[in-house]
């Protein structure tokens, strides 16, 4: 099971999906597109334990983290 974690002011929401299920995979890709269009930054964990920003949906990513744009004031 892969997961998309969406951070917001209230904490986070987790969306699990099976990469072998075409419908769930399509929903995950749609969620990715919707969130990045809203200004969320998407990142995945690399093999070295680092985090790397991604700009397109990666169906092989085990965990994708979305965090909102920071607003200064």
mmCIF file of the N, C-alpha and C atoms, coordinates in Angstrom:
data_MODEL
# 
_entry.id   MODEL 
# 
loop_
_atom_site.group_PDB 
_atom_site.id 
_atom_site.type_symbol 
_atom_site.label_atom_id 
_atom_site.label_alt_id 
_atom_site.label_comp_id 
_atom_site.label_asym_id 
_atom_site.label_entity_id 
_atom_site.label_seq_id 
_atom_site.pdbx_PDB_ins_code 
_atom_site.Cartn_x 
_atom_site.Cartn_y 
_atom_site.Cartn_z 
_atom_site.occupancy 
_atom_site.B_iso_or_equiv 
_atom_site.pdbx_formal_charge 
_atom_site.auth_seq_id 
_atom_site.auth_comp_id 
_atom_site.auth_asym_id 
_atom_site.auth_atom_id 
_atom_site.pdbx_PDB_model_num 
ATOM 1   N N  . UNK A 1 1  ? 0.834  -1.184 0.000   1.00 0.00 ? 1  UNK A N  1 
ATOM 2   C CA . UNK A 1 1  ? 0.000  0.000  0.000   1.00 0.00 ? 1  UNK A CA 1 
ATOM 3   C C  . UNK A 1 1  ? 0.875  1.243  0.000   1.00 0.00 ? 1  UNK A C  1 
ATOM 4   N N  . UNK A 1 2  ? 0.565  2.143  -0.884  1.00 0.00 ? 2  UNK A N  1 
ATOM 5   C CA . UNK A 1 2  ? 1.241  3.429  -0.922  1.00 0.00 ? 2  UNK A CA 1 
ATOM 6   C C  . UNK A 1 2  ? 0.378  4.426  -0.152  1.00 0.00 ? 2  UNK A C  1 
ATOM 7   N N  . UNK A 1 3  ? 0.974  5.556  0.186   1.00 0.00 ? 3  UNK A N  1 
ATOM 8   C CA . UNK A 1 3  ? 0.242  6.548  0.971   1.00 0.00 ? 3  UNK A CA 1 
ATOM 9   C C  . UNK A 1 3  ? 0.575  7.955  0.492   1.00 0.00 ? 3  UNK A C  1 
ATOM 10  N N  . UNK A 1 4  ? -0.436 8.810  0.525   1.00 0.00 ? 4  UNK A N  1 
ATOM 11  C CA . UNK A 1 4  ? -0.258 10.238 0.312   1.00 0.00 ? 4  UNK A CA 1 
ATOM 12  C C  . UNK A 1 4  ? -0.672 10.922 1.615   1.00 0.00 ? 4  UNK A C  1 
ATOM 13  N N  . UNK A 1 5  ? 0.236  11.733 2.156   1.00 0.00 ? 5  UNK A N  1 
ATOM 14  C CA . UNK A 1 5  ? -0.012 12.435 3.414   1.00 0.00 ? 5  UNK A CA 1 
ATOM 15  C C  . UNK A 1 5  ? -0.140 13.917 3.107   1.00 0.00 ? 5  UNK A C  1 
ATOM 16  N N  . UNK A 1 6  ? -1.286 14.485 3.473   1.00 0.00 ? 6  UNK A N  1 
ATOM 17  C CA . UNK A 1 6  ? -1.559 15.893 3.190   1.00 0.00 ? 6  UNK A CA 1 
ATOM 18  C C  . UNK A 1 6  ? -1.543 16.664 4.505   1.00 0.00 ? 6  UNK A C  1 
ATOM 19  N N  . UNK A 1 7  ? -0.586 17.575 4.637   1.00 0.00 ? 7  UNK A N  1 
ATOM 20  C CA . UNK A 1 7  ? -0.459 18.400 5.839   1.00 0.00 ? 7  UNK A CA 1 
ATOM 21  C C  . UNK A 1 7  ? -1.313 19.655 5.679   1.00 0.00 ? 7  UNK A C  1 
ATOM 22  N N  . UNK A 1 8  ? -1.902 20.095 6.795   1.00 0.00 ? 8  UNK A N  1 
ATOM 23  C CA . UNK A 1 8  ? -2.629 21.365 6.809   1.00 0.00 ? 8  UNK A CA 1 
ATOM 24  C C  . UNK A 1 8  ? -2.614 21.929 8.219   1.00 0.00 ? 8  UNK A C  1 
ATOM 25  N N  . UNK A 1 9  ? -3.360 22.987 8.463   1.00 0.00 ? 9  UNK A N  1 
ATOM 26  C CA . UNK A 1 9  ? -3.341 23.664 9.773   1.00 0.00 ? 9  UNK A CA 1 
ATOM 27  C C  . UNK A 1 9  ? -3.832 22.766 10.907  1.00 0.00 ? 9  UNK A C  1 
ATOM 28  N N  . UNK A 1 10 ? -4.649 21.781 10.586  1.00 0.00 ? 10 UNK A N  1 
ATOM 29  C CA . UNK A 1 10 ? -5.232 20.927 11.628  1.00 0.00 ? 10 UNK A CA 1 
ATOM 30  C C  . UNK A 1 10 ? -4.443 19.642 11.852  1.00 0.00 ? 10 UNK A C  1 
ATOM 31  N N  . UNK A 1 11 ? -3.408 19.430 11.089  1.00 0.00 ? 11 UNK A N  1 
ATOM 32  C CA . UNK A 1 11 ? -2.612 18.210 11.222  1.00 0.00 ? 11 UNK A CA 1 
ATOM 33  C C  . UNK A 1 11 ? -2.379 17.596 9.864   1.00 0.00 ? 11 UNK A C  1 
ATOM 34  N N  . UNK A 1 12 ? -2.835 16.347 9.686   1.00 0.00 ? 12 UNK A N  1 
ATOM 35  C CA . UNK A 1 12 ? -2.650 15.711 8.389   1.00 0.00 ? 12 UNK A CA 1 
ATOM 36  C C  . UNK A 1 12 ? -3.788 14.745 8.108   1.00 0.00 ? 12 UNK A C  1 
ATOM 37  N N  . UNK A 1 13 ? -3.954 14.452 6.825   1.00 0.00 ? 13 UNK A N  1 
ATOM 38  C CA . UNK A 1 13 ? -4.888 13.411 6.412   1.00 0.00 ? 13 UNK A CA 1 
ATOM 39  C C  . UNK A 1 13 ? -4.089 12.412 5.582   1.00 0.00 ? 13 UNK A C  1 
ATOM 40  N N  . UNK A 1 14 ? -4.438 11.149 5.711   1.00 0.00 ? 14 UNK A N  1 
ATOM 41  C CA . UNK A 1 14 ? -3.690 10.089 5.037   1.00 0.00 ? 14 UNK A CA 1 
ATOM 42  C C  . UNK A 1 14 ? -4.593 9.367  4.056   1.00 0.00 ? 14 UNK A C  1 
ATOM 43  N N  . UNK A 1 15 ? -4.078 9.193  2.850   1.00 0.00 ? 15 UNK A N  1 
ATOM 44  C CA . UNK A 1 15 ? -4.832 8.545  1.786   1.00 0.00 ? 15 UNK A CA 1 
ATOM 45  C C  . UNK A 1 15 ? -4.030 7.347  1.292   1.00 0.00 ? 15 UNK A C  1 
ATOM 46  N N  . UNK A 1 16 ? -4.484 6.156  1.641   1.00 0.00 ? 16 UNK A N  1 
ATOM 47  C CA . UNK A 1 16 ? -3.826 4.926  1.223   1.00 0.00 ? 16 UNK A CA 1 
ATOM 48  C C  . UNK A 1 16 ? -4.399 4.483  -0.117  1.00 0.00 ? 16 UNK A C  1 
ATOM 49  N N  . UNK A 1 17 ? -3.553 3.890  -0.951  1.00 0.00 ? 17 UNK A N  1 
ATOM 50  C CA . UNK A 1 17 ? -4.037 3.351  -2.219  1.00 0.00 ? 17 UNK A CA 1 
ATOM 51  C C  . UNK A 1 17 ? -3.161 2.187  -2.664  1.00 0.00 ? 17 UNK A C  1 
ATOM 52  N N  . UNK A 1 18 ? -3.787 1.282  -3.378  1.00 0.00 ? 18 UNK A N  1 
ATOM 53  C CA . UNK A 1 18 ? -3.099 0.115  -3.922  1.00 0.00 ? 18 UNK A CA 1 
ATOM 54  C C  . UNK A 1 18 ? -2.639 0.467  -5.332  1.00 0.00 ? 18 UNK A C  1 
ATOM 55  N N  . UNK A 1 19 ? -1.340 0.449  -5.566  1.00 0.00 ? 19 UNK A N  1 
ATOM 56  C CA . UNK A 1 19 ? -0.803 0.827  -6.878  1.00 0.00 ? 19 UNK A CA 1 
ATOM 57  C C  . UNK A 1 19 ? -1.206 -0.143 -7.980  1.00 0.00 ? 19 UNK A C  1 
ATOM 58  N N  . UNK A 1 20 ? -1.628 -1.350 -7.615  1.00 0.00 ? 20 UNK A N  1 
ATOM 59  C CA . UNK A 1 20 ? -2.044 -2.343 -8.613  1.00 0.00 ? 20 UNK A CA 1 
ATOM 60  C C  . UNK A 1 20 ? -3.518 -2.202 -8.988  1.00 0.00 ? 20 UNK A C  1 
ATOM 61  N N  . UNK A 1 21 ? -4.233 -1.333 -8.281  1.00 0.00 ? 21 UNK A N  1 
ATOM 62  C CA . UNK A 1 21 ? -5.645 -1.090 -8.558  1.00 0.00 ? 21 UNK A CA 1 
ATOM 63  C C  . UNK A 1 21 ? -5.739 0.174  -9.423  1.00 0.00 ? 21 UNK A C  1 
ATOM 64  N N  . UNK A 1 22 ? -6.165 0.020  -10.675 1.00 0.00 ? 22 UNK A N  1 
ATOM 65  C CA . UNK A 1 22 ? -6.175 1.140  -11.622 1.00 0.00 ? 22 UNK A CA 1 
ATOM 66  C C  . UNK A 1 22 ? -7.033 2.302  -11.139 1.00 0.00 ? 22 UNK A C  1 
ATOM 67  N N  . UNK A 1 23 ? -8.185 2.019  -10.533 1.00 0.00 ? 23 UNK A N  1 
ATOM 68  C CA . UNK A 1 23 ? -9.073 3.084  -10.066 1.00 0.00 ? 23 UNK A CA 1 
ATOM 69  C C  . UNK A 1 23 ? -8.434 3.859  -8.920  1.00 0.00 ? 23 UNK A C  1 
ATOM 70  N N  . UNK A 1 24 ? -7.852 3.157  -7.955  1.00 0.00 ? 24 UNK A N  1 
ATOM 71  C CA . UNK A 1 24 ? -7.204 3.831  -6.829  1.00 0.00 ? 24 UNK A CA 1 
ATOM 72  C C  . UNK A 1 24 ? -5.982 4.626  -7.297  1.00 0.00 ? 24 UNK A C  1 
ATOM 73  N N  . UNK A 1 25 ? -5.248 4.078  -8.248  1.00 0.00 ? 25 UNK A N  1 
ATOM 74  C CA . UNK A 1 25 ? -4.080 4.774  -8.783  1.00 0.00 ? 25 UNK A CA 1 
ATOM 75  C C  . UNK A 1 25 ? -4.499 6.060  -9.490  1.00 0.00 ? 25 UNK A C  1 
ATOM 76  N N  . UNK A 1 26 ? -5.589 5.993  -10.255 1.00 0.00 ? 26 UNK A N  1 
ATOM 77  C CA . UNK A 1 26 ? -6.097 7.185  -10.942 1.00 0.00 ? 26 UNK A CA 1 
ATOM 78  C C  . UNK A 1 26 ? -6.551 8.246  -9.937  1.00 0.00 ? 26 UNK A C  1 
ATOM 79  N N  . UNK A 1 27 ? -7.185 7.826  -8.848  1.00 0.00 ? 27 UNK A N  1 
ATOM 80  C CA . UNK A 1 27 ? -7.614 8.774  -7.813  1.00 0.00 ? 27 UNK A CA 1 
ATOM 81  C C  . UNK A 1 27 ? -6.412 9.433  -7.150  1.00 0.00 ? 27 UNK A C  1 
ATOM 82  N N  . UNK A 1 28 ? -5.363 8.652  -6.912  1.00 0.00 ? 28 UNK A N  1 
ATOM 83  C CA . UNK A 1 28 ? -4.151 9.200  -6.298  1.00 0.00 ? 28 UNK A CA 1 
ATOM 84  C C  . UNK A 1 28 ? -3.496 10.217 -7.226  1.00 0.00 ? 28 UNK A C  1 
ATOM 85  N N  . UNK A 1 29 ? -3.467 9.913  -8.518  1.00 0.00 ? 29 UNK A N  1 
ATOM 86  C CA . UNK A 1 29 ? -2.890 10.858 -9.474  1.00 0.00 ? 29 UNK A CA 1 
ATOM 87  C C  . UNK A 1 29 ? -3.730 12.129 -9.553  1.00 0.00 ? 29 UNK A C  1 
ATOM 88  N N  . UNK A 1 30 ? -5.035 11.985 -9.530  1.00 0.00 ? 30 UNK A N  1 
ATOM 89  C CA . UNK A 1 30 ? -5.920 13.148 -9.551  1.00 0.00 ? 30 UNK A CA 1 
ATOM 90  C C  . UNK A 1 30 ? -5.713 14.000 -8.303  1.00 0.00 ? 30 UNK A C  1 
ATOM 91  N N  . UNK A 1 31 ? -5.592 13.362 -7.131  1.00 0.00 ? 31 UNK A N  1 
ATOM 92  C CA . UNK A 1 31 ? -5.348 14.086 -5.882  1.00 0.00 ? 31 UNK A CA 1 
ATOM 93  C C  . UNK A 1 31 ? -4.029 14.848 -5.981  1.00 0.00 ? 31 UNK A C  1 
ATOM 94  N N  . UNK A 1 32 ? -2.992 14.196 -6.527  1.00 0.00 ? 32 UNK A N  1 
ATOM 95  C CA . UNK A 1 32 ? -1.693 14.837 -6.703  1.00 0.00 ? 32 UNK A CA 1 
ATOM 96  C C  . UNK A 1 32 ? -1.843 16.116 -7.534  1.00 0.00 ? 32 UNK A C  1 
ATOM 97  N N  . UNK A 1 33 ? -2.529 15.995 -8.675  1.00 0.00 ? 33 UNK A N  1 
ATOM 98  C CA . UNK A 1 33 ? -2.705 17.148 -9.571  1.00 0.00 ? 33 UNK A CA 1 
ATOM 99  C C  . UNK A 1 33 ? -3.492 18.262 -8.894  1.00 0.00 ? 33 UNK A C  1 
ATOM 100 N N  . UNK A 1 34 ? -4.565 17.911 -8.212  1.00 0.00 ? 34 UNK A N  1 
ATOM 101 C CA . UNK A 1 34 ? -5.392 18.919 -7.541  1.00 0.00 ? 34 UNK A CA 1 
ATOM 102 C C  . UNK A 1 34 ? -4.598 19.657 -6.469  1.00 0.00 ? 34 UNK A C  1 
ATOM 103 N N  . UNK A 1 35 ? -3.861 18.922 -5.664  1.00 0.00 ? 35 UNK A N  1 
ATOM 104 C CA . UNK A 1 35 ? -3.114 19.551 -4.578  1.00 0.00 ? 35 UNK A CA 1 
ATOM 105 C C  . UNK A 1 35 ? -1.982 20.432 -5.094  1.00 0.00 ? 35 UNK A C  1 
ATOM 106 N N  . UNK A 1 36 ? -1.249 19.961 -6.090  1.00 0.00 ? 36 UNK A N  1 
ATOM 107 C CA . UNK A 1 36 ? -0.144 20.783 -6.601  1.00 0.00 ? 36 UNK A CA 1 
ATOM 108 C C  . UNK A 1 36 ? -0.676 22.020 -7.323  1.00 0.00 ? 36 UNK A C  1 
ATOM 109 N N  . UNK A 1 37 ? -1.840 21.905 -7.965  1.00 0.00 ? 37 UNK A N  1 
ATOM 110 C CA . UNK A 1 37 ? -2.433 23.092 -8.594  1.00 0.00 ? 37 UNK A CA 1 
ATOM 111 C C  . UNK A 1 37 ? -2.881 24.107 -7.549  1.00 0.00 ? 37 UNK A C  1 
ATOM 112 N N  . UNK A 1 38 ? -3.230 23.642 -6.347  1.00 0.00 ? 38 UNK A N  1 
ATOM 113 C CA . UNK A 1 38 ? -3.608 24.544 -5.254  1.00 0.00 ? 38 UNK A CA 1 
ATOM 114 C C  . UNK A 1 38 ? -2.389 25.166 -4.575  1.00 0.00 ? 38 UNK A C  1 
ATOM 115 N N  . UNK A 1 39 ? -1.190 24.755 -4.979  1.00 0.00 ? 39 UNK A N  1 
ATOM 116 C CA . UNK A 1 39 ? 0.029  25.338 -4.418  1.00 0.00 ? 39 UNK A CA 1 
ATOM 117 C C  . UNK A 1 39 ? 0.746  24.461 -3.411  1.00 0.00 ? 39 UNK A C  1 
ATOM 118 N N  . UNK A 1 40 ? 0.265  23.259 -3.160  1.00 0.00 ? 40 UNK A N  1 
ATOM 119 C CA . UNK A 1 40 ? 0.953  22.351 -2.251  1.00 0.00 ? 40 UNK A CA 1 
ATOM 120 C C  . UNK A 1 40 ? 2.259  21.885 -2.892  1.00 0.00 ? 40 UNK A C  1 
ATOM 121 N N  . UNK A 1 41 ? 3.260  21.670 -2.070  1.00 0.00 ? 41 UNK A N  1 
ATOM 122 C CA . UNK A 1 41 ? 4.527  21.108 -2.512  1.00 0.00 ? 41 UNK A CA 1 
ATOM 123 C C  . UNK A 1 41 ? 4.478  19.618 -2.238  1.00 0.00 ? 41 UNK A C  1 
ATOM 124 N N  . UNK A 1 42 ? 4.908  18.815 -3.209  1.00 0.00 ? 42 UNK A N  1 
ATOM 125 C CA . UNK A 1 42 ? 4.926  17.361 -3.063  1.00 0.00 ? 42 UNK A CA 1 
ATOM 126 C C  . UNK A 1 42 ? 6.370  16.899 -2.907  1.00 0.00 ? 42 UNK A C  1 
ATOM 127 N N  . UNK A 1 43 ? 6.570  15.965 -1.990  1.00 0.00 ? 43 UNK A N  1 
ATOM 128 C CA . UNK A 1 43 ? 7.912  15.439 -1.750  1.00 0.00 ? 43 UNK A CA 1 
ATOM 129 C C  . UNK A 1 43 ? 7.842  13.951 -1.464  1.00 0.00 ? 43 UNK A C  1 
ATOM 130 N N  . UNK A 1 44 ? 8.918  13.249 -1.816  1.00 0.00 ? 44 UNK A N  1 
ATOM 131 C CA . UNK A 1 44 ? 9.038  11.820 -1.529  1.00 0.00 ? 44 UNK A CA 1 
ATOM 132 C C  . UNK A 1 44 ? 10.340 11.583 -0.782  1.00 0.00 ? 44 UNK A C  1 
ATOM 133 N N  . UNK A 1 45 ? 10.368 10.482 -0.051  1.00 0.00 ? 45 UNK A N  1 
ATOM 134 C CA . UNK A 1 45 ? 11.563 10.078 0.669   1.00 0.00 ? 45 UNK A CA 1 
ATOM 135 C C  . UNK A 1 45 ? 12.458 9.288  -0.284  1.00 0.00 ? 45 UNK A C  1 
ATOM 136 N N  . UNK A 1 46 ? 13.746 9.619  -0.312  1.00 0.00 ? 46 UNK A N  1 
ATOM 137 C CA . UNK A 1 46 ? 14.680 8.911  -1.186  1.00 0.00 ? 46 UNK A CA 1 
ATOM 138 C C  . UNK A 1 46 ? 15.280 7.714  -0.435  1.00 0.00 ? 46 UNK A C  1 
ATOM 139 N N  . UNK A 1 47 ? 16.026 6.896  -1.159  1.00 0.00 ? 47 UNK A N  1 
ATOM 140 C CA . UNK A 1 47 ? 16.654 5.721  -0.551  1.00 0.00 ? 47 UNK A CA 1 
ATOM 141 C C  . UNK A 1 47 ? 17.596 6.093  0.593   1.00 0.00 ? 47 UNK A C  1 
ATOM 142 N N  . UNK A 1 48 ? 18.210 7.243  0.492   1.00 0.00 ? 48 UNK A N  1 
ATOM 143 C CA . UNK A 1 48 ? 19.164 7.679  1.514   1.00 0.00 ? 48 UNK A CA 1 
ATOM 144 C C  . UNK A 1 48 ? 18.480 8.292  2.730   1.00 0.00 ? 48 UNK A C  1 
ATOM 145 N N  . UNK A 1 49 ? 17.146 8.285  2.758   1.00 0.00 ? 49 UNK A N  1 
ATOM 146 C CA . UNK A 1 49 ? 16.431 8.857  3.887   1.00 0.00 ? 49 UNK A CA 1 
ATOM 147 C C  . UNK A 1 49 ? 16.223 10.350 3.773   1.00 0.00 ? 49 UNK A C  1 
ATOM 148 N N  . UNK A 1 50 ? 16.624 10.920 2.660   1.00 0.00 ? 50 UNK A N  1 
ATOM 149 C CA . UNK A 1 50 ? 16.428 12.346 2.418   1.00 0.00 ? 50 UNK A CA 1 
ATOM 150 C C  . UNK A 1 50 ? 15.054 12.559 1.791   1.00 0.00 ? 50 UNK A C  1 
ATOM 151 N N  . UNK A 1 51 ? 14.637 13.815 1.687   1.00 0.00 ? 51 UNK A N  1 
ATOM 152 C CA . UNK A 1 51 ? 13.373 14.155 1.058   1.00 0.00 ? 51 UNK A CA 1 
ATOM 153 C C  . UNK A 1 51 ? 13.669 14.920 -0.218  1.00 0.00 ? 51 UNK A C  1 
ATOM 154 N N  . UNK A 1 52 ? 12.937 14.576 -1.284  1.00 0.00 ? 52 UNK A N  1 
ATOM 155 C CA . UNK A 1 52 ? 13.151 15.210 -2.572  1.00 0.00 ? 52 UNK A CA 1 
ATOM 156 C C  . UNK A 1 52 ? 11.826 15.715 -3.118  1.00 0.00 ? 52 UNK A C  1 
ATOM 157 N N  . UNK A 1 53 ? 11.803 16.962 -3.566  1.00 0.00 ? 53 UNK A N  1 
ATOM 158 C CA . UNK A 1 53 ? 10.591 17.535 -4.141  1.00 0.00 ? 53 UNK A CA 1 
ATOM 159 C C  . UNK A 1 53 ? 10.325 16.891 -5.494  1.00 0.00 ? 53 UNK A C  1 
ATOM 160 N N  . UNK A 1 54 ? 9.043  16.615 -5.775  1.00 0.00 ? 54 UNK A N  1 
ATOM 161 C CA . UNK A 1 54 ? 8.666  16.093 -7.088  1.00 0.00 ? 54 UNK A CA 1 
ATOM 162 C C  . UNK A 1 54 ? 7.623  17.023 -7.698  1.00 0.00 ? 54 UNK A C  1 
ATOM 163 N N  . UNK A 1 55 ? 7.597  17.075 -9.009  1.00 0.00 ? 55 UNK A N  1 
ATOM 164 C CA . UNK A 1 55 ? 6.678  17.974 -9.706  1.00 0.00 ? 55 UNK A CA 1 
ATOM 165 C C  . UNK A 1 55 ? 5.662  17.215 -10.554 1.00 0.00 ? 55 UNK A C  1 
ATOM 166 N N  . UNK A 1 56 ? 5.809  15.901 -10.612 1.00 0.00 ? 56 UNK A N  1 
ATOM 167 C CA . UNK A 1 56 ? 4.832  15.088 -11.333 1.00 0.00 ? 56 UNK A CA 1 
ATOM 168 C C  . UNK A 1 56 ? 4.564  13.819 -10.529 1.00 0.00 ? 56 UNK A C  1 
ATOM 169 N N  . UNK A 1 57 ? 3.408  13.229 -10.745 1.00 0.00 ? 57 UNK A N  1 
ATOM 170 C CA . UNK A 1 57 ? 2.978  12.054 -10.011 1.00 0.00 ? 57 UNK A CA 1 
ATOM 171 C C  . UNK A 1 57 ? 3.931  10.886 -10.252 1.00 0.00 ? 57 UNK A C  1 
ATOM 172 N N  . UNK A 1 58 ? 4.359  10.246 -9.180  1.00 0.00 ? 58 UNK A N  1 
ATOM 173 C CA . UNK A 1 58 ? 5.229  9.074  -9.262  1.00 0.00 ? 58 UNK A CA 1 
ATOM 174 C C  . UNK A 1 58 ? 4.460  7.876  -8.727  1.00 0.00 ? 58 UNK A C  1 
ATOM 175 N N  . UNK A 1 59 ? 3.962  7.004  -9.601  1.00 0.00 ? 59 UNK A N  1 
ATOM 176 C CA . UNK A 1 59 ? 3.165  5.872  -9.142  1.00 0.00 ? 59 UNK A CA 1 
ATOM 177 C C  . UNK A 1 59 ? 3.966  4.862  -8.327  1.00 0.00 ? 59 UNK A C  1 
ATOM 178 N N  . UNK A 1 60 ? 5.296  4.927  -8.390  1.00 0.00 ? 60 UNK A N  1 
ATOM 179 C CA . UNK A 1 60 ? 6.134  3.991  -7.641  1.00 0.00 ? 60 UNK A CA 1 
ATOM 180 C C  . UNK A 1 60 ? 6.522  4.497  -6.258  1.00 0.00 ? 60 UNK A C  1 
ATOM 181 N N  . UNK A 1 61 ? 6.169  5.738  -5.933  1.00 0.00 ? 61 UNK A N  1 
ATOM 182 C CA . UNK A 1 61 ? 6.523  6.303  -4.628  1.00 0.00 ? 61 UNK A CA 1 
ATOM 183 C C  . UNK A 1 61 ? 5.727  5.605  -3.530  1.00 0.00 ? 61 UNK A C  1 
ATOM 184 N N  . UNK A 1 62 ? 6.426  5.159  -2.527  1.00 0.00 ? 62 UNK A N  1 
ATOM 185 C CA . UNK A 1 62 ? 5.780  4.491  -1.390  1.00 0.00 ? 62 UNK A CA 1 
ATOM 186 C C  . UNK A 1 62 ? 5.038  5.501  -0.514  1.00 0.00 ? 62 UNK A C  1 
ATOM 187 N N  . UNK A 1 63 ? 5.637  6.699  -0.379  1.00 0.00 ? 63 UNK A N  1 
ATOM 188 C CA . UNK A 1 63 ? 5.052  7.735  0.471   1.00 0.00 ? 63 UNK A CA 1 
ATOM 189 C C  . UNK A 1 63 ? 5.270  9.098  -0.172  1.00 0.00 ? 63 UNK A C  1 
ATOM 190 N N  . UNK A 1 64 ? 4.184  9.834  -0.366  1.00 0.00 ? 64 UNK A N  1 
ATOM 191 C CA . UNK A 1 64 ? 4.268  11.192 -0.891  1.00 0.00 ? 64 UNK A CA 1 
ATOM 192 C C  . UNK A 1 64 ? 3.681  12.130 0.154   1.00 0.00 ? 64 UNK A C  1 
ATOM 193 N N  . UNK A 1 65 ? 4.427  13.163 0.482   1.00 0.00 ? 65 UNK A N  1 
ATOM 194 C CA . UNK A 1 65 ? 4.012  14.141 1.478   1.00 0.00 ? 65 UNK A CA 1 
ATOM 195 C C  . UNK A 1 65 ? 3.681  15.446 0.767   1.00 0.00 ? 65 UNK A C  1 
ATOM 196 N N  . UNK A 1 66 ? 2.531  16.020 1.108   1.00 0.00 ? 66 UNK A N  1 
ATOM 197 C CA . UNK A 1 66 ? 2.096  17.301 0.550   1.00 0.00 ? 66 UNK A CA 1 
ATOM 198 C C  . UNK A 1 66 ? 2.058  18.317 1.682   1.00 0.00 ? 66 UNK A C  1 
ATOM 199 N N  . UNK A 1 67 ? 2.706  19.449 1.478   1.00 0.00 ? 67 UNK A N  1 
ATOM 200 C CA . UNK A 1 67 ? 2.597  20.496 2.495   1.00 0.00 ? 67 UNK A CA 1 
ATOM 201 C C  . UNK A 1 67 ? 2.264  21.811 1.815   1.00 0.00 ? 67 UNK A C  1 
ATOM 202 N N  . UNK A 1 68 ? 1.443  22.634 2.513   1.00 0.00 ? 68 UNK A N  1 
ATOM 203 C CA . UNK A 1 68 ? 0.949  23.866 1.904   1.00 0.00 ? 68 UNK A CA 1 
ATOM 204 C C  . UNK A 1 68 ? 2.057  24.907 1.751   1.00 0.00 ? 68 UNK A C  1 
ATOM 205 N N  . UNK A 1 69 ? 1.810  25.813 0.845   1.00 0.00 ? 69 UNK A N  1 
ATOM 206 C CA . UNK A 1 69 ? 2.725  26.924 0.627   1.00 0.00 ? 69 UNK A CA 1 
ATOM 207 C C  . UNK A 1 69 ? 2.810  27.751 1.906   1.00 0.00 ? 69 UNK A C  1 
ATOM 208 N N  . UNK A 1 70 ? 3.994  28.154 2.262   1.00 0.00 ? 70 UNK A N  1 
ATOM 209 C CA . UNK A 1 70 ? 4.169  29.011 3.430   1.00 0.00 ? 70 UNK A CA 1 
ATOM 210 C C  . UNK A 1 70 ? 3.817  30.443 3.067   1.00 0.00 ? 70 UNK A C  1 
ATOM 211 N N  . UNK A 1 71 ? 3.126  31.104 3.968   1.00 0.00 ? 71 UNK A N  1 
ATOM 212 C CA . UNK A 1 71 ? 2.709  32.482 3.741   1.00 0.00 ? 71 UNK A CA 1 
ATOM 213 C C  . UNK A 1 71 ? 3.393  33.354 4.778   1.00 0.00 ? 71 UNK A C  1 
ATOM 214 N N  . UNK A 1 72 ? 4.133  34.336 4.310   1.00 0.00 ? 72 UNK A N  1 
ATOM 215 C CA . UNK A 1 72 ? 4.825  35.253 5.210   1.00 0.00 ? 72 UNK A CA 1 
ATOM 216 C C  . UNK A 1 72 ? 3.976  36.459 5.507   1.00 0.00 ? 72 UNK A C  1 
ATOM 217 N N  . UNK A 1 73 ? 4.363  37.184 6.513   1.00 0.00 ? 73 UNK A N  1 
ATOM 218 C CA . UNK A 1 73 ? 3.547  38.344 6.826   1.00 0.00 ? 73 UNK A CA 1 
ATOM 219 C C  . UNK A 1 73 ? 4.271  39.438 7.446   1.00 0.00 ? 73 UNK A C  1 
# 
